[in-house]
Amino acid sequence: MRGNLLRAIITMFVIAFGIAALVGILTAIDTAIFSMSSSFSSLGSRTFTIVPTESEIDRIVRGERVKRVTPINFDQAMEFKERFIGGGRVSITTMIKGNTVAKYNDKETNPVLRLLGADENELFTRGNEIEHGRFFNQHDIETTAKQAVIGDFIVKSLFDDKPQKALGKSILVDGNKYKIIGILASQGSSMNEDVDKKVFIPVTLAQQRYGSSRKNYAIDVGVTTSDELDDVISEALGLMRKVRRLKAKEENDFDVQKADGIINIIKENTTKLRWSAVGIGIITLLGAAIGLMNIMLVSVTERTKEIGIIKALGATRTVIVKQFLTEAVLICQFGGLLGILLGILAGVLVSHFLKGSFVMPWLWIGLGITLCMIVGLASGLYPALKAARLDPIESLRYE
């Protein structure tokens, strides 16, 4: 290895990039999933959401089939909240408008904000936190107060990143004026949704200004402990059937989604992505293995006389095979260690970008080391056997 240092280093780097691609992508996937799981940590397995079910095909629009959805309207959502007596708290939210702007004096945000209606239980069920000011209370909901709770992005855009300067001020959102009473703690992007770019107004005000027969209202139910979740879900199902006026023989036209169920779906959908990453790594390692075998064959030719001397001194075929296999495996392992370090670095960068916690990929590290061992043995076996079969007399005369 020392005598052919440049070739050995180049081969190590080829192997390193293959392992880095493998470990890096898999680590990035796990870190992203862990980050999304952390964003649900305040919800854990103690929250569920009631959403309408897509029913049979209704019509075809622009060549695409559109499914009929019977939304949960405002009256149904509020009736459910009033009649629910289970061991939990109910919040009602609705999406009003996306890609909107907020204005304050001569300043204006980019059209990236989401305007939503929410009630006083939003923080409990959705896991958001207030950093400055307060969230809506029941009085605000009942009086349809013209107030807003905003995300950190709006504070940075309109108030020079000074939260105290924003509290009590009035901003224009979608042409309507709202007084800022609270600022959400910065949470960054999660689940393809930037929570820092949200504007909340009371759900009753949202109904008053934007209500329609087709607008859907999401019902979130949060319980204190996960042990009581199943019982609460059973009660919620029965109550929702009554609210939706379903007959005994009719199937539910709504679904219950658990917060932890979303993460499980994501994990299942990333299985193909993981296998793709493994495939990319193996293809790169295959190229490295071919290169390593070529180097080992060249090494056998260059060291023919050395092999003859070793055999003349009494070395057996087994000793020769072990010598060349050890060399091949060491090159692969050194390259693998470098690749693992690069892969871990990629995982750290992803966790920093997602503002989440880094997860040490012990499983993928073990996979990388194992693959390097296999590549080393596979690449070095044929050259080692070729070296072991050399005739010592012919080898000694080789120039």
DRENFILO-700254 format. One record per residue (C-alpha): y, x, z; residue in three letters; residue number from 0. Coordinates in steps of 0.2 Angstrom, whole numbers, plus 5000, padded with zeros to 4 digits. Example, Ala and Ser with C-alpha at 12.3 -4.5 7.8 and 13.67 -1.06 7.14 Angstrom:
NUKOL     yy     xx     zz   code   pos
NUKOL   4978   5062   5039    ALA     0
NUKOL   4995   5068   5036    SER     1
***
This chain:
NUKOL     yy     xx     zz   code   pos
NUKOL   5000   5000   5000    MET     0
NUKOL   5012   5014   5004    ARG     1
NUKOL   5008   5023   4988    GLY     2
NUKOL   5012   5007   4978    ASN     3
NUKOL   5026   5001   4989    LEU     4
NUKOL   5036   4993   4975    LEU     5
NUKOL   5022   4983   4968    ARG     6
NUKOL   5016   4978   4985    ALA     7
NUKOL   5033   4972   4990    ILE     8
NUKOL   5035   4962   4974    ILE     9
NUKOL   5019   4954   4977    THR    10
NUKOL   5023   4950   4995    MET    11
NUKOL   5039   4941   4989    PHE    12
NUKOL   5030   4931   4976    VAL    13
NUKOL   5018   4925   4990    ILE    14
NUKOL   5033   4923   5002    ALA    15
NUKOL   5041   4911   4990    PHE    16
NUKOL   5026   4901   4988    GLY    17
NUKOL   5023   4899   5007    ILE    18
NUKOL   5042   4896   5009    ALA    19
NUKOL   5041   4882   4997    ALA    20
NUKOL   5026   4874   5006    LEU    21
NUKOL   5032   4877   5024    VAL    22
NUKOL   5050   4873   5020    GLY    23
NUKOL   5048   4857   5011    ILE    24
NUKOL   5035   4850   5024    LEU    25
NUKOL   5046   4856   5038    THR    26
NUKOL   5061   4847   5030    ALA    27
NUKOL   5051   4831   5029    ILE    28
NUKOL   5045   4832   5047    ASP    29
NUKOL   5063   4836   5053    THR    30
NUKOL   5070   4822   5043    ALA    31
NUKOL   5058   4809   5050    ILE    32
NUKOL   5061   4816   5068    PHE    33
NUKOL   5079   4814   5065    SER    34
NUKOL   5077   4796   5059    MET    35
NUKOL   5065   4793   5074    SER    36
NUKOL   5079   4800   5086    SER    37
NUKOL   5091   4788   5078    SER    38
NUKOL   5080   4774   5084    PHE    39
NUKOL   5077   4782   5101    SER    40
NUKOL   5089   4770   5110    SER    41
NUKOL   5079   4756   5102    LEU    42
NUKOL   5062   4764   5103    GLY    43
NUKOL   5049   4750   5102    SER    44
NUKOL   5059   4737   5112    ARG    45
NUKOL   5069   4729   5098    THR    46
NUKOL   5064   4718   5083    PHE    47
NUKOL   5074   4709   5069    THR    48
NUKOL   5071   4692   5062    ILE    49
NUKOL   5074   4692   5043    VAL    50
NUKOL   5071   4679   5029    PRO    51
NUKOL   5056   4681   5018    THR    52
NUKOL   5056   4683   5000    GLU    53
NUKOL   5046   4668   4992    SER    54
NUKOL   5040   4664   4975    GLU    55
NUKOL   5048   4669   4959    ILE    56
NUKOL   5064   4658   4956    ASP    57
NUKOL   5072   4664   4940    ARG    58
NUKOL   5074   4679   4928    ILE    59
NUKOL   5090   4688   4927    VAL    60
NUKOL   5094   4702   4915    ARG    61
NUKOL   5075   4703   4911    GLY    62
NUKOL   5071   4706   4929    GLU    63
NUKOL   5062   4694   4941    ARG    64
NUKOL   5072   4688   4955    VAL    65
NUKOL   5064   4681   4971    LYS    66
NUKOL   5070   4666   4980    ARG    67
NUKOL   5076   4670   4998    VAL    68
NUKOL   5082   4656   5010    THR    69
NUKOL   5095   4665   5021    PRO    70
NUKOL   5096   4663   5040    ILE    71
NUKOL   5113   4655   5040    ASN    72
NUKOL   5126   4655   5054    PHE    73
NUKOL   5122   4639   5062    ASP    74
NUKOL   5103   4644   5063    GLN    75
NUKOL   5107   4661   5070    ALA    76
NUKOL   5119   4654   5083    MET    77
NUKOL   5106   4640   5088    GLU    78
NUKOL   5092   4653   5090    PHE    79
NUKOL   5104   4663   5101    LYS    80
NUKOL   5109   4648   5112    GLU    81
NUKOL   5091   4642   5114    ARG    82
NUKOL   5082   4659   5117    PHE    83
NUKOL   5077   4660   5135    ILE    84
NUKOL   5065   4675   5134    GLY    85
NUKOL   5067   4691   5143    GLY    86
NUKOL   5079   4699   5131    GLY    87
NUKOL   5096   4699   5123    ARG    88
NUKOL   5100   4692   5105    VAL    89
NUKOL   5113   4699   5094    SER    90
NUKOL   5119   4692   5077    ILE    91
NUKOL   5126   4703   5063    THR    92
NUKOL   5130   4700   5045    THR    93
NUKOL   5135   4712   5031    MET    94
NUKOL   5152   4706   5024    ILE    95
NUKOL   5157   4719   5011    LYS    96
NUKOL   5153   4737   5006    GLY    97
NUKOL   5163   4750   4997    ASN    98
NUKOL   5179   4743   5005    THR    99
NUKOL   5195   4753   5011    VAL   100
NUKOL   5205   4753   5027    ALA   101
NUKOL   5224   4756   5027    LYS   102
NUKOL   5236   4761   5041    TYR   103
NUKOL   5255   4763   5036    ASN   104
NUKOL   5254   4774   5020    ASP   105
NUKOL   5237   4781   5023    LYS   106
NUKOL   5221   4774   5015    GLU   107
NUKOL   5203   4778   5017    THR   108
NUKOL   5191   4781   5002    ASN   109
NUKOL   5182   4765   4997    PRO   110
NUKOL   5166   4769   5006    VAL   111
NUKOL   5168   4758   5022    LEU   112
NUKOL   5156   4744   5026    ARG   113
NUKOL   5163   4728   5035    LEU   114
NUKOL   5151   4719   5046    LEU   115
NUKOL   5152   4705   5058    GLY   116
NUKOL   5144   4707   5075    ALA   117
NUKOL   5143   4699   5092    ASP   118
NUKOL   5144   4706   5110    GLU   119
NUKOL   5126   4711   5111    ASN   120
NUKOL   5127   4723   5096    GLU   121
NUKOL   5127   4739   5106    LEU   122
NUKOL   5112   4734   5116    PHE   123
NUKOL   5101   4730   5101    THR   124
NUKOL   5107   4742   5088    ARG   125
NUKOL   5109   4757   5099    GLY   126
NUKOL   5127   4761   5094    ASN   127
NUKOL   5138   4768   5108    GLU   128
NUKOL   5157   4767   5111    ILE   129
NUKOL   5166   4783   5114    GLU   130
NUKOL   5184   4776   5116    HIS   131
NUKOL   5190   4759   5121    GLY   132
NUKOL   5177   4744   5121    ARG   133
NUKOL   5166   4733   5111    PHE   134
NUKOL   5168   4714   5109    PHE   135
NUKOL   5165   4703   5124    ASN   136
NUKOL   5160   4685   5124    GLN   137
NUKOL   5178   4679   5125    HIS   138
NUKOL   5182   4689   5109    ASP   139
NUKOL   5168   4680   5100    ILE   140
NUKOL   5172   4663   5106    GLU   141
NUKOL   5191   4664   5101    THR   142
NUKOL   5187   4673   5085    THR   143
NUKOL   5199   4687   5090    ALA   144
NUKOL   5206   4697   5075    LYS   145
NUKOL   5200   4713   5082    GLN   146
NUKOL   5190   4728   5075    ALA   147
NUKOL   5178   4742   5082    VAL   148
NUKOL   5179   4756   5070    ILE   149
NUKOL   5168   4772   5066    GLY   150
NUKOL   5174   4790   5068    ASP   151
NUKOL   5177   4792   5049    PHE   152
NUKOL   5191   4780   5050    ILE   153
NUKOL   5199   4789   5064    VAL   154
NUKOL   5198   4806   5055    LYS   155
NUKOL   5205   4798   5039    SER   156
NUKOL   5219   4787   5046    LEU   157
NUKOL   5224   4794   5063    PHE   158
NUKOL   5222   4813   5061    ASP   159
NUKOL   5206   4813   5071    ASP   160
NUKOL   5215   4807   5087    LYS   161
NUKOL   5206   4792   5095    PRO   162
NUKOL   5219   4788   5107    GLN   163
NUKOL   5232   4786   5093    LYS   164
NUKOL   5220   4774   5085    ALA   165
NUKOL   5217   4762   5100    LEU   166
NUKOL   5229   4747   5099    GLY   167
NUKOL   5234   4750   5082    LYS   168
NUKOL   5232   4737   5068    SER   169
NUKOL   5224   4741   5051    ILE   170
NUKOL   5221   4732   5035    LEU   171
NUKOL   5203   4730   5029    VAL   172
NUKOL   5200   4720   5014    ASP   173
NUKOL   5217   4713   5015    GLY   174
NUKOL   5216   4707   5033    ASN   175
NUKOL   5224   4714   5048    LYS   176
NUKOL   5213   4719   5063    TYR   177
NUKOL   5218   4727   5080    LYS   178
NUKOL   5207   4742   5085    ILE   179
NUKOL   5200   4739   5102    ILE   180
NUKOL   5186   4752   5101    GLY   181
NUKOL   5179   4767   5092    ILE   182
NUKOL   5161   4771   5090    LEU   183
NUKOL   5153   4787   5095    ALA   184
NUKOL   5150   4798   5079    SER   185
NUKOL   5132   4798   5074    GLN   186
NUKOL   5132   4804   5056    GLY   187
NUKOL   5121   4797   5042    SER   188
NUKOL   5104   4790   5045    SER   189
NUKOL   5092   4779   5035    MET   190
NUKOL   5104   4781   5020    ASN   191
NUKOL   5118   4773   5030    GLU   192
NUKOL   5133   4782   5038    ASP   193
NUKOL   5137   4773   5054    VAL   194
NUKOL   5153   4782   5055    ASP   195
NUKOL   5160   4772   5041    LYS   196
NUKOL   5157   4755   5048    LYS   197
NUKOL   5170   4742   5053    VAL   198
NUKOL   5165   4728   5065    PHE   199
NUKOL   5174   4712   5067    ILE   200
NUKOL   5168   4697   5078    PRO   201
NUKOL   5154   4688   5069    VAL   202
NUKOL   5163   4671   5072    THR   203
NUKOL   5178   4678   5063    LEU   204
NUKOL   5167   4684   5049    ALA   205
NUKOL   5160   4667   5047    GLN   206
NUKOL   5177   4659   5047    GLN   207
NUKOL   5184   4671   5033    ARG   208
NUKOL   5168   4675   5023    TYR   209
NUKOL   5156   4662   5027    GLY   210
NUKOL   5145   4654   5014    SER   211
NUKOL   5129   4644   5012    SER   212
NUKOL   5121   4660   5004    ARG   213
NUKOL   5126   4673   5017    LYS   214
NUKOL   5113   4679   5028    ASN   215
NUKOL   5114   4683   5047    TYR   216
NUKOL   5102   4696   5055    ALA   217
NUKOL   5095   4691   5072    ILE   218
NUKOL   5091   4706   5083    ASP   219
NUKOL   5082   4704   5099    VAL   220
NUKOL   5081   4718   5112    GLY   221
NUKOL   5070   4718   5128    VAL   222
NUKOL   5071   4729   5143    THR   223
NUKOL   5054   4737   5142    THR   224
NUKOL   5042   4738   5127    SER   225
NUKOL   5028   4730   5138    ASP   226
NUKOL   5036   4713   5136    GLU   227
NUKOL   5039   4715   5117    LEU   228
NUKOL   5024   4705   5111    ASP   229
NUKOL   5027   4691   5122    ASP   230
NUKOL   5045   4690   5117    VAL   231
NUKOL   5040   4691   5099    ILE   232
NUKOL   5028   4676   5101    SER   233
NUKOL   5042   4666   5109    GLU   234
NUKOL   5054   4671   5096    ALA   235
NUKOL   5042   4665   5082    LEU   236
NUKOL   5040   4648   5089    GLY   237
NUKOL   5058   4646   5092    LEU   238
NUKOL   5063   4652   5075    MET   239
NUKOL   5051   4639   5067    ARG   240
NUKOL   5060   4625   5076    LYS   241
NUKOL   5077   4632   5071    VAL   242
NUKOL   5071   4633   5053    ARG   243
NUKOL   5064   4615   5054    ARG   244
NUKOL   5047   4620   5048    LEU   245
NUKOL   5033   4608   5048    LYS   246
NUKOL   5016   4612   5056    ALA   247
NUKOL   5007   4615   5040    LYS   248
NUKOL   5022   4626   5032    GLU   249
NUKOL   5021   4645   5033    GLU   250
NUKOL   5035   4655   5041    ASN   251
NUKOL   5049   4659   5029    ASP   252
NUKOL   5055   4673   5040    PHE   253
NUKOL   5048   4690   5045    ASP   254
NUKOL   5049   4700   5061    VAL   255
NUKOL   5052   4718   5059    GLN   256
NUKOL   5050   4731   5073    LYS   257
NUKOL   5062   4746   5074    ALA   258
NUKOL   5047   4758   5077    ASP   259
NUKOL   5038   4749   5062    GLY   260
NUKOL   5052   4756   5050    ILE   261
NUKOL   5048   4774   5055    ILE   262
NUKOL   5029   4771   5052    ASN   263
NUKOL   5033   4764   5035    ILE   264
NUKOL   5043   4780   5031    ILE   265
NUKOL   5029   4791   5037    LYS   266
NUKOL   5017   4782   5026    GLU   267
NUKOL   5029   4783   5011    ASN   268
NUKOL   5031   4802   5013    THR   269
NUKOL   5012   4806   5012    THR   270
NUKOL   5014   4808   4993    LYS   271
NUKOL   5029   4819   4995    LEU   272
NUKOL   5019   4830   5007    ARG   273
NUKOL   5005   4832   4995    TRP   274
NUKOL   5018   4836   4981    SER   275
NUKOL   5025   4850   4992    ALA   276
NUKOL   5007   4856   4995    VAL   277
NUKOL   5004   4856   4976    GLY   278
NUKOL   5020   4866   4973    ILE   279
NUKOL   5015   4879   4986    GLY   280
NUKOL   4998   4881   4979    ILE   281
NUKOL   5004   4883   4961    ILE   282
NUKOL   5016   4896   4967    THR   283
NUKOL   5002   4905   4977    LEU   284
NUKOL   4990   4904   4962    LEU   285
NUKOL   5002   4914   4952    GLY   286
NUKOL   5004   4926   4966    ALA   287
NUKOL   4985   4927   4968    ALA   288
NUKOL   4984   4932   4949    ILE   289
NUKOL   4997   4945   4951    GLY   290
NUKOL   4989   4952   4967    LEU   291
NUKOL   4972   4953   4958    MET   292
NUKOL   4979   4962   4944    ASN   293
NUKOL   4987   4975   4956    ILE   294
NUKOL   4971   4977   4965    MET   295
NUKOL   4961   4980   4948    LEU   296
NUKOL   4975   4993   4944    VAL   297
NUKOL   4972   5001   4961    SER   298
NUKOL   4954   5002   4958    VAL   299
NUKOL   4956   5011   4942    THR   300
NUKOL   4969   5023   4950    GLU   301
NUKOL   4958   5027   4965    ARG   302
NUKOL   4942   5029   4956    THR   303
NUKOL   4940   5048   4961    LYS   304
NUKOL   4945   5043   4979    GLU   305
NUKOL   4931   5030   4979    ILE   306
NUKOL   4919   5043   4972    GLY   307
NUKOL   4924   5055   4986    ILE   308
NUKOL   4922   5042   5000    ILE   309
NUKOL   4905   5037   4993    LYS   310
NUKOL   4900   5055   4992    ALA   311
NUKOL   4904   5057   5011    LEU   312
NUKOL   4892   5042   5015    GLY   313
NUKOL   4903   5027   5013    ALA   314
NUKOL   4892   5011   5009    THR   315
NUKOL   4897   4997   4997    ARG   316
NUKOL   4901   4986   5012    THR   317
NUKOL   4914   4999   5018    VAL   318
NUKOL   4922   5000   5001    ILE   319
NUKOL   4923   4981   5000    VAL   320
NUKOL   4931   4979   5017    LYS   321
NUKOL   4944   4992   5013    GLN   322
NUKOL   4950   4983   4997    PHE   323
NUKOL   4949   4966   5005    LEU   324
NUKOL   4959   4972   5020    THR   325
NUKOL   4972   4978   5008    GLU   326
NUKOL   4973   4962   4999    ALA   327
NUKOL   4973   4951   5014    VAL   328
NUKOL   4987   4962   5023    LEU   329
NUKOL   4998   4960   5008    ILE   330
NUKOL   4996   4941   5008    CYS   331
NUKOL   4998   4940   5027    GLN   332
NUKOL   5014   4950   5026    PHE   333
NUKOL   5021   4939   5012    GLY   334
NUKOL   5015   4924   5021    GLY   335
NUKOL   5024   4929   5037    LEU   336
NUKOL   5040   4931   5027    LEU   337
NUKOL   5038   4915   5019    GLY   338
NUKOL   5035   4906   5035    ILE   339
NUKOL   5052   4913   5042    LEU   340
NUKOL   5060   4907   5026    LEU   341
NUKOL   5052   4890   5028    GLY   342
NUKOL   5057   4888   5046    ILE   343
NUKOL   5075   4893   5041    LEU   344
NUKOL   5075   4879   5028    ALA   345
NUKOL   5070   4867   5042    GLY   346
NUKOL   5083   4873   5053    VAL   347
NUKOL   5096   4870   5040    LEU   348
NUKOL   5090   4853   5036    VAL   349
NUKOL   5090   4848   5055    SER   350
NUKOL   5108   4855   5056    HIS   351
NUKOL   5113   4845   5041    PHE   352
NUKOL   5105   4829   5048    LEU   353
NUKOL   5113   4833   5065    LYS   354
NUKOL   5095   4831   5072    GLY   355
NUKOL   5083   4841   5082    SER   356
NUKOL   5073   4855   5074    PHE   357
NUKOL   5054   4852   5075    VAL   358
NUKOL   5043   4868   5075    MET   359
NUKOL   5031   4866   5061    PRO   360
NUKOL   5015   4873   5070    TRP   361
NUKOL   5003   4863   5058    LEU   362
NUKOL   5012   4870   5043    TRP   363
NUKOL   5013   4887   5049    ILE   364
NUKOL   4994   4887   5052    GLY   365
NUKOL   4991   4880   5035    LEU   366
NUKOL   5002   4894   5027    GLY   367
NUKOL   4992   4908   5037    ILE   368
NUKOL   4976   4900   5031    THR   369
NUKOL   4981   4899   5013    LEU   370
NUKOL   4987   4917   5013    CYS   371
NUKOL   4970   4922   5020    MET   372
NUKOL   4961   4912   5007    ILE   373
NUKOL   4972   4920   4993    VAL   374
NUKOL   4970   4937   4999    GLY   375
NUKOL   4951   4935   5000    LEU   376
NUKOL   4950   4927   4983    ALA   377
NUKOL   4961   4940   4975    SER   378
NUKOL   4953   4955   4982    GLY   379
NUKOL   4935   4950   4981    LEU   380
NUKOL   4932   4954   4963    TYR   381
NUKOL   4942   4971   4963    PRO   382
NUKOL   4933   4975   4979    ALA   383
NUKOL   4916   4972   4972    LEU   384
NUKOL   4921   4982   4956    LYS   385
NUKOL   4926   4997   4967    ALA   386
NUKOL   4910   4995   4977    ALA   387
NUKOL   4899   4996   4961    ARG   388
NUKOL   4907   5012   4954    LEU   389
NUKOL   4894   5026   4952    ASP   390
NUKOL   4900   5040   4964    PRO   391
NUKOL   4895   5054   4951    ILE   392
NUKOL   4905   5046   4937    GLU   393
NUKOL   4919   5042   4949    SER   394
NUKOL   4920   5061   4955    LEU   395
NUKOL   4922   5066   4937    ARG   396
NUKOL   4936   5053   4933    TYR   397
NUKOL   4953   5060   4929    GLU   398
***
